[in-house]
Amino acid sequence: MTAPTASLLNALGIEELLPEEQEELLLDLNSLIWEGSLIRLIEKMDDATKEAFEKLLAADAGEDEVQAFLDEHVPDSGQAVADTVQELTDDILAVTGAS
């Protein structure tokens, strides 16, 4: 687990939740991180890449296929996820006051 992810989970007090609540929270976080990362990645795409990506999504591509496309066509695509996790962590820490 990366430091930002650990800080994020600590700020949320995940260890105090029931296992079912932990699972639900993790699924919600995964969705937030995925959506935030996609926004960052789409902003980095040129028009041709955006069009190809839209076609890929419209064809109901699988997660592996989408990831392969992003890795190939968007420089530093992995950094978008790290940046999204860090931003989410910073926002939650600011609200909760946790450190």
WOBEL-V220470 format. One record per residue. N is the residue number from 1. RES is the residue in one letter. PHI is phi as a letter, one per 30 degrees, with the letter a starting at -180 (NA if undefined). PSI is psi in whole degrees, -180 to 180 (NA if undefined). Layout:
BEGIN
N & RES & PHI & PSI
N & RES & PHI & PSI
END
This chain:
BEGIN
1 & M & NA & 133
2 & T & d & 160
3 & A & e & -46
4 & P & d & -39
5 & T & d & -43
6 & A & d & -43
7 & S & d & -40
8 & L & d & -49
9 & L & d & -37
10 & N & d & -43
11 & A & d & -32
12 & L & d & -10
13 & G & i & 38
14 & I & d & -32
15 & E & d & -18
16 & E & d & -7
17 & L & c & 157
18 & L & d & 155
19 & P & e & -40
20 & E & d & -39
21 & E & d & -37
22 & Q & d & -46
23 & E & d & -45
24 & E & d & -43
25 & L & d & -42
26 & L & d & -38
27 & L & d & -41
28 & D & d & -44
29 & L & d & -42
30 & N & e & -43
31 & S & d & -44
32 & L & d & -44
33 & I & d & -43
34 & W & d & -48
35 & E & d & -44
36 & G & d & -39
37 & S & d & -43
38 & L & d & -41
39 & I & d & -46
40 & R & d & -42
41 & L & d & -43
42 & I & d & -36
43 & E & d & -27
44 & K & d & -13
45 & M & d & 145
46 & D & d & 173
47 & D & d & -41
48 & A & d & -41
49 & T & d & -40
50 & K & e & -44
51 & E & d & -44
52 & A & d & -38
53 & F & d & -42
54 & E & e & -41
55 & K & d & -40
56 & L & d & -47
57 & L & d & -39
58 & A & d & -26
59 & A & d & 11
60 & D & h & 48
61 & A & d & 149
62 & G & d & 167
63 & E & e & -42
64 & D & d & -40
65 & E & d & -42
66 & V & d & -45
67 & Q & d & -41
68 & A & d & -41
69 & F & d & -48
70 & L & d & -43
71 & D & d & -37
72 & E & d & -37
73 & H & c & -12
74 & V & b & 112
75 & P & e & 140
76 & D & h & 39
77 & S & d & -33
78 & G & d & -29
79 & Q & d & -29
80 & A & d & -40
81 & V & d & -47
82 & A & d & -42
83 & D & d & -40
84 & T & d & -44
85 & V & d & -44
86 & Q & d & -43
87 & E & d & -44
88 & L & d & -42
89 & T & d & -48
90 & D & d & -43
91 & D & d & -45
92 & I & d & -42
93 & L & d & -36
94 & A & d & -38
95 & V & d & -42
96 & T & d & -22
97 & G & i & 8
98 & A & d & 161
99 & S & b & NA
END
